[in-house]
Amino acid sequence: MRTWLFQNNPVIVSTGTVGGPFEAKGKIAEDFDVLHEDLWLKEDSYEKAHKVLLEEASMRAAEKAGITKEHIQFFLGGDLINQITPTSFAAKTIGSAYLGLFGACSTSMEGLALAAFLVNHGGANCVMTGSSSHNAAVEKQFRYPTEYGSQKPPTAQWTVTGAGVSLIKDEGEGPIVTSATIGKVVDMGLTDPFNMGGAMAPAAVDTIETHLRERDIDSSYYDLIVTGDLGHIGRECALDLFKKHNLEVTEDQFQDCGLMIYREGQPVLAGGSGSGCSAVVVYGHLLNRMKKGEIKRMLVVATGALLSPLTYQQSETIPCIAHAVSIEYGGEKG
């Protein structure tokens, strides 16, 4: 079994979301707590600015919950930069016990699954978890510096500048984390770092299929099944795989965070990506929709490509993973 059921109702009592200037022009700008006018955030490097994104999101989540950082027992988080240094430096500021995670763009739900597990089983009563990415810092590491101006193929995606954080407690008001399915590595032999969506789609479908089977529920149980950042290409691949696997997931029901965050006309090619992508869309836009009663049950499936610059240079294939977390608000809890 790869699925955990959380009978003790770990609750998302608050969230914090921070974005950059490109996100401020996007489709869900009103769902951010803080939006910045430039990528530098008054720092002298993009990596330091990346750290500030996560610090600000964490501060907002604590403020909204009415607690100080001393109440946070554990902080779980990660990012895409080598050795997850932006998150580790932010953890120094947050000051609580820290578990650094690397699941690439799946880190947001990896963290939420583990935070809910800790709270559900009495390991803690107050856990903060989150993930972040910074366009200029990540592009510089995995592709080319944005200043270089290299042309990208239409399958490429735009790395989100943003941080999303949630605070999980054993009591309080808010959406409930009801279950989580931990992904396994799926590698279909793809090698193109400019087509992450196509590479990650099989891992997403594998986790969704496993989740539905192990919970013994139909896909119609959820109002929304949303992936992290498959983009246009990956989403189409996933829809084809659903048909091959006889999974009745409808096009309206199946959405993607990388396609929600930006407006038509923004030059993002196949959509948004980055470990901050699903974090800001879920902890901002989607949970706001839940609180308005538009969504009662959703399955969030954050996807990650587990490559590095070195493995790409050595012509390795791209191993991928997807972690799923079910979140419910209002009505009957399953």
MILO-73403 format. One record per residue (C-alpha): residue number from 1; chain; z, y, x. Coordinates in pm, 1 decimal, padded with zeros to 6 digits. Each point is the difference from the previous one (the first is absolute). Layout:
% MILO-73403
+-----+---+----------+----------+----------+
!   k ! c !        Z !        Y !        X !
+-----+---+----------+----------+----------+
! NUM ! A !        Z !        Y !        X !
...
+-----+---+----------+----------+----------+
This chain:
% MILO-73403
+-----+---+----------+----------+----------+
!   k ! c !        Z !        Y !        X !
+-----+---+----------+----------+----------+
!   1 ! A !  00000.0 !  00000.0 !  00000.0 !
!   2 ! A ! -00095.2 !  00344.1 !  00125.2 !
!   3 ! A !  00138.8 !  00188.5 ! -00300.6 !
!   4 ! A !  00350.5 !  00145.9 ! -00036.1 !
!   5 ! A !  00145.1 !  00074.9 ! -00345.4 !
!   6 ! A !  00258.9 !  00277.4 ! -00012.5 !
!   7 ! A !  00241.9 ! -00080.9 ! -00281.8 !
!   8 ! A !  00244.3 !  00279.0 !  00090.2 !
!   9 ! A ! -00244.7 !  00280.6 ! -00073.5 !
!  10 ! A ! -00023.0 !  00204.9 !  00320.5 !
!  11 ! A ! -00095.5 !  00347.0 ! -00117.9 !
!  12 ! A ! -00216.4 !  00271.6 !  00153.0 !
!  13 ! A !  00234.3 !  00294.4 ! -00058.6 !
!  14 ! A ! -00210.3 !  00261.7 !  00179.3 !
!  15 ! A ! -00308.6 !  00054.9 !  00213.2 !
!  16 ! A ! -00139.5 !  00258.7 !  00238.0 !
!  17 ! A ! -00367.6 !  00067.8 !  00071.1 !
!  18 ! A ! -00157.1 !  00238.5 !  00250.3 !
!  19 ! A ! -00370.3 !  00066.8 !  00060.0 !
!  20 ! A ! -00238.2 !  00201.3 !  00214.4 !
!  21 ! A ! -00267.4 !  00263.0 ! -00072.5 !
!  22 ! A ! -00271.6 ! -00248.9 ! -00096.4 !
!  23 ! A !  00237.0 ! -00172.3 ! -00244.7 !
!  24 ! A !  00083.9 !  00342.1 ! -00147.3 !
!  25 ! A ! -00364.0 !  00020.8 ! -00112.9 !
!  26 ! A !  00007.8 ! -00351.2 ! -00146.7 !
!  27 ! A !  00032.1 ! -00149.5 ! -00347.6 !
!  28 ! A !  00378.1 ! -00048.1 ! -00004.2 !
!  29 ! A !  00119.2 !  00310.7 !  00186.7 !
!  30 ! A !  00251.9 !  00082.7 ! -00274.4 !
!  31 ! A !  00182.0 ! -00329.1 !  00065.3 !
!  32 ! A !  00105.6 !  00090.9 !  00355.8 !
!  33 ! A !  00340.5 !  00152.2 !  00071.9 !
!  34 ! A ! -00131.5 !  00189.9 !  00303.1 !
!  35 ! A ! -00353.8 !  00089.4 !  00109.5 !
!  36 ! A ! -00080.3 !  00153.7 !  00337.8 !
!  37 ! A ! -00272.9 !  00252.5 !  00076.4 !
!  38 ! A ! -00095.6 ! -00143.0 !  00339.5 !
!  39 ! A !  00017.9 ! -00325.3 !  00195.2 !
!  40 ! A !  00228.7 !  00131.9 !  00275.0 !
!  41 ! A !  00311.5 !  00062.5 ! -00215.4 !
!  42 ! A !  00107.6 !  00256.0 !  00265.1 !
!  43 ! A !  00020.7 ! -00277.6 !  00262.4 !
!  44 ! A ! -00186.8 ! -00021.4 !  00331.5 !
!  45 ! A ! -00147.0 ! -00347.5 ! -00056.8 !
!  46 ! A ! -00134.1 ! -00193.9 ! -00296.3 !
!  47 ! A !  00243.6 ! -00282.2 !  00071.9 !
!  48 ! A !  00296.2 !  00238.3 ! -00031.0 !
!  49 ! A ! -00149.0 !  00131.9 ! -00323.8 !
!  50 ! A ! -00025.6 ! -00360.7 ! -00118.4 !
!  51 ! A !  00372.7 ! -00044.6 !  00060.9 !
!  52 ! A !  00078.1 !  00317.6 ! -00196.5 !
!  53 ! A ! -00189.1 ! -00132.3 ! -00303.9 !
!  54 ! A !  00236.3 ! -00296.6 ! -00023.0 !
!  55 ! A !  00310.8 !  00208.2 !  00070.2 !
!  56 ! A ! -00089.1 !  00240.9 ! -00281.9 !
!  57 ! A ! -00076.2 ! -00278.6 ! -00248.3 !
!  58 ! A !  00331.8 ! -00168.2 !  00082.9 !
!  59 ! A !  00188.8 !  00326.2 ! -00040.9 !
!  60 ! A ! -00159.2 !  00061.7 ! -00340.5 !
!  61 ! A !  00083.1 ! -00351.5 ! -00123.7 !
!  62 ! A !  00365.6 !  00040.8 !  00102.5 !
!  63 ! A !  00024.6 !  00347.1 ! -00156.0 !
!  64 ! A ! -00149.3 ! -00119.6 ! -00329.3 !
!  65 ! A !  00251.7 ! -00286.9 ! -00009.8 !
!  66 ! A !  00284.8 !  00241.4 !  00067.2 !
!  67 ! A !  00115.3 ! -00176.8 !  00314.8 !
!  68 ! A !  00029.8 !  00081.6 !  00369.6 !
!  69 ! A ! -00154.8 ! -00210.2 !  00274.4 !
!  70 ! A !  00342.8 ! -00148.8 !  00074.3 !
!  71 ! A ! -00028.3 ! -00198.6 ! -00325.4 !
!  72 ! A ! -00319.9 ! -00175.6 !  00113.8 !
!  73 ! A !  00099.0 ! -00336.5 !  00145.5 !
!  74 ! A ! -00342.2 ! -00111.9 !  00122.7 !
!  75 ! A ! -00333.0 !  00168.5 !  00061.8 !
!  76 ! A ! -00310.1 ! -00224.0 !  00000.9 !
!  77 ! A ! -00333.7 !  00147.8 !  00098.9 !
!  78 ! A ! -00308.7 ! -00000.2 !  00215.4 !
!  79 ! A ! -00336.9 !  00159.0 !  00071.3 !
!  80 ! A ! -00327.9 ! -00065.3 !  00183.6 !
!  81 ! A !  00068.9 !  00160.5 !  00336.6 !
!  82 ! A !  00070.7 ! -00220.8 !  00303.2 !
!  83 ! A !  00360.3 ! -00127.4 ! -00003.8 !
!  84 ! A !  00051.1 !  00185.5 ! -00336.0 !
!  85 ! A !  00143.9 !  00291.6 !  00199.7 !
!  86 ! A ! -00027.5 !  00267.8 ! -00274.3 !
!  87 ! A !  00216.1 ! -00215.6 ! -00228.4 !
!  88 ! A !  00247.6 ! -00087.7 !  00275.1 !
!  89 ! A !  00041.9 !  00365.7 !  00096.3 !
!  90 ! A !  00044.2 !  00092.0 ! -00367.8 !
!  91 ! A !  00259.9 ! -00278.7 ! -00029.4 !
!  92 ! A !  00196.0 !  00173.9 !  00274.3 !
!  93 ! A !  00019.9 !  00306.9 ! -00224.6 !
!  94 ! A !  00083.3 ! -00200.7 ! -00312.4 !
!  95 ! A !  00283.1 ! -00165.6 !  00192.3 !
!  96 ! A !  00055.2 ! -00319.8 ! -00198.8 !
!  97 ! A ! -00041.3 ! -00359.9 !  00115.8 !
!  98 ! A ! -00370.8 ! -00050.4 !  00056.9 !
!  99 ! A ! -00249.4 ! -00284.0 ! -00035.7 !
! 100 ! A ! -00344.6 !  00094.2 !  00131.4 !
! 101 ! A ! -00291.2 ! -00172.1 ! -00173.7 !
! 102 ! A ! -00364.8 ! -00042.3 !  00085.7 !
! 103 ! A ! -00230.8 ! -00128.1 ! -00268.6 !
! 104 ! A ! -00269.2 !  00262.1 !  00056.6 !
! 105 ! A ! -00092.9 !  00146.9 ! -00340.4 !
! 106 ! A !  00202.7 ! -00271.2 ! -00178.6 !
! 107 ! A !  00323.8 !  00143.1 !  00143.7 !
! 108 ! A !  00095.9 !  00196.8 ! -00311.6 !
! 109 ! A !  00037.8 ! -00311.2 ! -00217.3 !
! 110 ! A !  00133.7 ! -00212.7 !  00284.6 !
! 111 ! A !  00280.7 !  00254.0 !  00025.1 !
! 112 ! A !  00058.0 !  00017.9 ! -00375.8 !
! 113 ! A !  00009.5 ! -00380.3 ! -00028.0 !
! 114 ! A !  00259.3 ! -00026.8 !  00278.4 !
! 115 ! A !  00204.9 !  00292.2 ! -00131.0 !
! 116 ! A !  00014.1 ! -00156.6 ! -00347.0 !
! 117 ! A !  00092.3 ! -00336.5 !  00153.0 !
! 118 ! A !  00288.9 !  00157.4 !  00193.1 !
! 119 ! A !  00134.5 !  00178.0 ! -00306.8 !
! 120 ! A ! -00057.6 ! -00289.9 ! -00240.2 !
! 121 ! A !  00193.7 ! -00245.5 !  00218.1 !
! 122 ! A !  00290.0 !  00229.0 !  00086.8 !
! 123 ! A ! -00104.2 !  00086.1 !  00355.3 !
! 124 ! A !  00017.1 !  00370.3 ! -00083.5 !
! 125 ! A !  00036.6 !  00231.2 ! -00296.7 !
! 126 ! A ! -00210.3 !  00291.2 !  00130.4 !
! 127 ! A ! -00319.9 ! -00053.4 !  00201.4 !
! 128 ! A ! -00277.3 !  00245.5 !  00085.0 !
! 129 ! A ! -00351.3 ! -00122.3 !  00071.2 !
! 130 ! A ! -00331.8 !  00166.6 !  00062.5 !
! 131 ! A ! -00321.2 !  00029.3 !  00194.2 !
! 132 ! A ! -00223.3 !  00275.3 !  00133.0 !
! 133 ! A ! -00328.6 !  00082.7 !  00170.4 !
! 134 ! A ! -00160.9 !  00309.0 !  00151.2 !
! 135 ! A ! -00377.5 !  00035.3 ! -00001.8 !
! 136 ! A ! -00040.5 !  00159.8 !  00342.4 !
! 137 ! A !  00253.9 ! -00225.2 !  00174.9 !
! 138 ! A ! -00130.1 ! -00327.2 ! -00148.1 !
! 139 ! A ! -00371.2 !  00079.0 !  00033.0 !
! 140 ! A !  00057.0 !  00086.1 !  00365.4 !
! 141 ! A !  00157.5 ! -00339.4 !  00061.5 !
! 142 ! A ! -00220.0 ! -00234.6 ! -00201.1 !
! 143 ! A ! -00339.6 !  00170.8 ! -00005.0 !
! 144 ! A ! -00093.8 !  00333.6 !  00157.9 !
! 145 ! A !  00187.2 !  00334.0 !  00010.3 !
! 146 ! A ! -00110.2 !  00210.3 ! -00297.0 !
! 147 ! A ! -00094.3 !  00278.0 !  00243.5 !
! 148 ! A ! -00264.8 ! -00232.2 !  00143.8 !
! 149 ! A ! -00195.4 !  00026.2 ! -00325.7 !
! 150 ! A ! -00139.1 ! -00353.6 !  00007.2 !
! 151 ! A ! -00202.2 ! -00115.4 ! -00298.8 !
! 152 ! A !  00153.9 ! -00278.3 ! -00209.1 !
! 153 ! A ! -00174.6 ! -00262.5 ! -00213.0 !
! 154 ! A !  00041.7 !  00011.3 ! -00381.2 !
! 155 ! A !  00239.0 ! -00297.8 !  00012.7 !
! 156 ! A !  00257.7 !  00203.8 !  00196.6 !
! 157 ! A !  00307.0 !  00154.7 ! -00164.4 !
! 158 ! A !  00203.0 !  00317.8 !  00047.5 !
! 159 ! A !  00353.1 ! -00035.3 !  00138.6 !
! 160 ! A !  00253.0 !  00171.1 ! -00226.7 !
! 161 ! A !  00236.2 !  00257.7 !  00147.8 !
! 162 ! A !  00316.9 ! -00073.8 ! -00190.6 !
! 163 ! A !  00337.2 ! -00169.7 ! -00022.2 !
! 164 ! A !  00157.1 ! -00173.5 ! -00297.3 !
! 165 ! A !  00360.6 ! -00115.7 ! -00016.4 !
! 166 ! A !  00217.7 ! -00163.8 ! -00266.4 !
! 167 ! A !  00373.0 ! -00047.5 ! -00033.0 !
! 168 ! A !  00106.3 ! -00339.4 ! -00137.0 !
! 169 ! A !  00349.3 ! -00050.3 ! -00145.4 !
! 170 ! A !  00189.8 ! -00269.7 ! -00186.0 !
! 171 ! A !  00062.9 !  00231.2 ! -00296.5 !
! 172 ! A ! -00138.1 !  00317.4 ! -00152.3 !
! 173 ! A ! -00294.0 !  00119.2 ! -00206.6 !
! 174 ! A ! -00362.0 ! -00058.5 !  00090.3 !
! 175 ! A ! -00275.4 ! -00259.2 !  00030.4 !
! 176 ! A !  00115.4 ! -00354.4 !  00078.9 !
! 177 ! A ! -00138.9 ! -00216.8 !  00278.2 !
! 178 ! A ! -00028.3 ! -00337.8 ! -00172.1 !
! 179 ! A ! -00175.8 ! -00222.6 !  00255.1 !
! 180 ! A ! -00195.7 ! -00012.6 !  00325.0 !
! 181 ! A ! -00257.8 ! -00234.9 !  00145.8 !
! 182 ! A ! -00024.0 ! -00006.0 !  00377.9 !
! 183 ! A ! -00352.5 ! -00026.7 !  00135.0 !
! 184 ! A ! -00139.0 ! -00235.4 !  00257.7 !
! 185 ! A ! -00257.8 !  00085.9 !  00266.8 !
! 186 ! A ! -00359.7 ! -00047.7 ! -00118.0 !
! 187 ! A ! -00284.0 !  00039.1 !  00251.1 !
! 188 ! A ! -00355.8 ! -00037.9 ! -00125.4 !
! 189 ! A ! -00152.5 !  00066.8 !  00341.2 !
! 190 ! A ! -00099.9 !  00363.9 ! -00054.8 !
! 191 ! A !  00000.0 !  00223.9 !  00306.4 !
! 192 ! A ! -00110.3 !  00345.1 ! -00123.7 !
! 193 ! A !  00288.9 !  00254.1 !  00015.7 !
! 194 ! A ! -00205.7 !  00232.4 ! -00220.3 !
! 195 ! A !  00012.5 ! -00246.9 ! -00289.9 !
! 196 ! A !  00371.1 ! -00063.0 ! -00049.3 !
! 197 ! A ! -00033.2 ! -00027.4 ! -00376.7 !
! 198 ! A ! -00236.1 ! -00296.5 !  00021.9 !
! 199 ! A !  00223.9 ! -00167.2 !  00257.3 !
! 200 ! A !  00320.0 !  00043.4 ! -00204.7 !
! 201 ! A ! -00130.5 ! -00096.8 ! -00345.5 !
! 202 ! A !  00044.0 ! -00380.5 !  00043.5 !
! 203 ! A !  00364.7 !  00047.9 !  00103.1 !
! 204 ! A !  00061.6 !  00214.1 ! -00308.4 !
! 205 ! A ! -00152.3 ! -00259.0 ! -00232.7 !
! 206 ! A !  00195.6 ! -00281.4 !  00167.5 !
! 207 ! A !  00330.7 !  00181.3 ! -00054.5 !
! 208 ! A ! -00081.5 !  00096.3 ! -00358.8 !
! 209 ! A ! -00101.6 ! -00357.2 ! -00085.3 !
! 210 ! A !  00316.2 ! -00136.3 !  00163.9 !
! 211 ! A !  00220.0 !  00252.0 ! -00180.6 !
! 212 ! A ! -00139.2 ! -00084.7 ! -00344.3 !
! 213 ! A !  00021.2 ! -00374.4 !  00063.0 !
! 214 ! A !  00353.4 !  00000.6 !  00141.4 !
! 215 ! A !  00130.3 !  00227.7 ! -00276.1 !
! 216 ! A ! -00193.4 ! -00204.9 ! -00258.9 !
! 217 ! A ! -00138.8 !  00310.9 ! -00164.7 !
! 218 ! A ! -00343.9 !  00118.3 ! -00099.6 !
! 219 ! A ! -00155.8 !  00310.1 !  00153.9 !
! 220 ! A !  00025.1 !  00167.4 ! -00342.3 !
! 221 ! A !  00378.3 !  00017.0 !  00055.1 !
! 222 ! A ! -00064.6 !  00312.2 !  00207.1 !
! 223 ! A ! -00135.6 !  00329.1 ! -00129.6 !
! 224 ! A ! -00125.1 !  00072.9 !  00350.1 !
! 225 ! A ! -00073.8 ! -00202.7 !  00312.9 !
! 226 ! A ! -00053.8 !  00245.6 !  00282.4 !
! 227 ! A ! -00096.5 ! -00067.3 !  00360.3 !
! 228 ! A !  00093.8 !  00219.1 !  00293.6 !
! 229 ! A ! -00325.3 !  00110.6 !  00152.6 !
! 230 ! A ! -00293.4 ! -00231.0 ! -00055.0 !
! 231 ! A ! -00222.7 !  00296.0 ! -00087.0 !
! 232 ! A ! -00331.8 ! -00039.1 ! -00181.9 !
! 233 ! A ! -00128.5 ! -00284.3 !  00219.7 !
! 234 ! A !  00318.3 ! -00207.1 !  00001.2 !
! 235 ! A !  00061.4 !  00047.6 ! -00371.2 !
! 236 ! A ! -00348.4 ! -00132.5 ! -00084.1 !
! 237 ! A !  00057.9 ! -00296.9 !  00232.3 !
! 238 ! A !  00332.9 ! -00072.1 ! -00170.7 !
! 239 ! A ! -00154.0 !  00016.6 ! -00347.9 !
! 240 ! A ! -00262.2 ! -00255.3 !  00109.4 !
! 241 ! A !  00271.4 ! -00226.3 !  00142.1 !
! 242 ! A !  00200.8 !  00020.8 ! -00324.1 !
! 243 ! A ! -00300.9 ! -00144.8 ! -00181.9 !
! 244 ! A ! -00041.6 ! -00276.9 !  00256.3 !
! 245 ! A !  00369.1 ! -00088.1 ! -00029.5 !
! 246 ! A ! -00009.1 !  00017.6 ! -00383.3 !
! 247 ! A !  00254.0 !  00282.5 ! -00009.8 !
! 248 ! A ! -00037.8 !  00218.6 ! -00307.7 !
! 249 ! A !  00076.1 !  00335.9 !  00159.7 !
! 250 ! A ! -00195.0 !  00275.4 ! -00174.9 !
! 251 ! A ! -00169.2 !  00293.2 !  00173.4 !
! 252 ! A !  00213.4 !  00250.0 ! -00192.7 !
! 253 ! A !  00321.3 ! -00185.0 !  00085.6 !
! 254 ! A ! -00085.7 ! -00036.4 !  00370.1 !
! 255 ! A !  00023.1 !  00330.0 !  00187.6 !
! 256 ! A !  00038.4 !  00113.5 !  00360.0 !
! 257 ! A !  00222.1 !  00269.0 !  00152.2 !
! 258 ! A ! -00274.8 !  00097.4 !  00243.9 !
! 259 ! A ! -00220.8 !  00090.2 ! -00297.0 !
! 260 ! A !  00272.6 !  00188.7 ! -00188.8 !
! 261 ! A !  00109.1 !  00251.2 !  00260.3 !
! 262 ! A ! -00317.3 !  00204.8 !  00059.7 !
! 263 ! A ! -00243.5 !  00182.3 ! -00226.7 !
! 264 ! A ! -00369.4 ! -00071.5 ! -00038.9 !
! 265 ! A ! -00181.8 !  00202.4 !  00260.9 !
! 266 ! A !  00264.8 ! -00020.5 !  00269.4 !
! 267 ! A ! -00169.5 ! -00158.4 !  00306.0 !
! 268 ! A !  00207.4 ! -00317.8 !  00014.8 !
! 269 ! A ! -00293.1 ! -00246.0 ! -00000.2 !
! 270 ! A !  00136.9 ! -00327.7 ! -00146.2 !
! 271 ! A !  00342.1 !  00148.6 ! -00089.3 !
! 272 ! A !  00343.2 !  00067.7 !  00142.2 !
! 273 ! A !  00198.0 ! -00225.2 !  00232.5 !
! 274 ! A !  00298.5 !  00004.0 !  00235.5 !
! 275 ! A !  00353.3 ! -00130.6 ! -00037.5 !
! 276 ! A !  00093.8 !  00323.8 ! -00174.8 !
! 277 ! A ! -00268.8 ! -00051.0 ! -00264.7 !
! 278 ! A !  00169.8 ! -00252.2 ! -00230.2 !
! 279 ! A !  00340.2 !  00152.8 !  00079.9 !
! 280 ! A ! -00085.0 !  00347.2 ! -00134.5 !
! 281 ! A ! -00208.7 ! -00122.2 ! -00294.2 !
! 282 ! A !  00262.3 ! -00250.1 ! -00120.0 !
! 283 ! A !  00315.3 !  00203.6 !  00072.1 !
! 284 ! A ! -00157.7 !  00315.6 ! -00136.5 !
! 285 ! A ! -00281.9 ! -00036.1 ! -00250.1 !
! 286 ! A !  00053.2 ! -00350.9 ! -00139.9 !
! 287 ! A !  00377.7 !  00016.4 ! -00039.4 !
! 288 ! A ! -00043.6 !  00336.7 ! -00172.9 !
! 289 ! A ! -00239.5 ! -00168.3 ! -00240.9 !
! 290 ! A !  00256.8 ! -00274.6 ! -00056.8 !
! 291 ! A !  00268.3 !  00253.7 ! -00083.7 !
! 292 ! A ! -00236.4 !  00162.5 ! -00251.9 !
! 293 ! A ! -00041.1 ! -00337.8 ! -00172.3 !
! 294 ! A ! -00367.3 ! -00042.2 !  00096.5 !
! 295 ! A !  00071.9 ! -00316.7 !  00202.2 !
! 296 ! A !  00275.0 ! -00253.5 ! -00073.2 !
! 297 ! A ! -00080.3 ! -00275.4 !  00247.3 !
! 298 ! A ! -00202.6 !  00019.7 !  00318.1 !
! 299 ! A ! -00068.8 ! -00221.1 !  00297.8 !
! 300 ! A ! -00049.3 !  00193.7 !  00323.9 !
! 301 ! A ! -00189.2 ! -00194.6 !  00267.3 !
! 302 ! A ! -00000.3 !  00186.1 !  00330.9 !
! 303 ! A ! -00263.8 ! -00128.3 !  00242.4 !
! 304 ! A !  00000.6 !  00010.7 !  00379.2 !
! 305 ! A ! -00244.1 ! -00071.7 !  00283.0 !
! 306 ! A !  00201.7 ! -00138.1 !  00289.8 !
! 307 ! A ! -00228.0 !  00099.3 !  00285.1 !
! 308 ! A !  00066.9 !  00227.6 !  00296.0 !
! 309 ! A ! -00230.3 !  00207.1 !  00223.9 !
! 310 ! A !  00039.6 ! -00271.0 !  00263.9 !
! 311 ! A ! -00093.9 ! -00292.2 ! -00224.9 !
! 312 ! A ! -00308.5 !  00192.4 ! -00115.2 !
! 313 ! A ! -00102.4 !  00064.8 !  00361.7 !
! 314 ! A !  00040.6 ! -00372.3 !  00068.4 !
! 315 ! A ! -00233.5 ! -00080.9 ! -00293.6 !
! 316 ! A !  00267.1 ! -00173.1 ! -00207.1 !
! 317 ! A ! -00036.8 ! -00038.4 ! -00376.4 !
! 318 ! A !  00219.4 !  00196.2 ! -00242.3 !
! 319 ! A !  00296.6 ! -00192.8 ! -00146.8 !
! 320 ! A !  00116.2 !  00151.8 ! -00329.2 !
! 321 ! A !  00301.1 ! -00020.3 ! -00229.8 !
! 322 ! A !  00114.6 !  00123.7 ! -00340.9 !
! 323 ! A !  00351.6 !  00028.1 ! -00143.1 !
! 324 ! A !  00054.9 !  00034.5 ! -00375.1 !
! 325 ! A !  00294.7 !  00157.5 ! -00182.4 !
! 326 ! A !  00042.4 !  00015.4 ! -00378.2 !
! 327 ! A !  00159.8 !  00311.5 ! -00144.2 !
! 328 ! A !  00103.4 !  00039.3 ! -00365.3 !
! 329 ! A !  00133.8 !  00292.3 ! -00200.4 !
! 330 ! A !  00115.2 ! -00000.4 ! -00359.1 !
! 331 ! A ! -00029.9 ! -00281.4 ! -00249.5 !
! 332 ! A !  00078.0 ! -00360.1 !  00080.0 !
! 333 ! A !  00038.6 ! -00097.1 !  00364.7 !
! 334 ! A ! -00171.8 ! -00317.6 !  00124.5 !
+-----+---+----------+----------+----------+
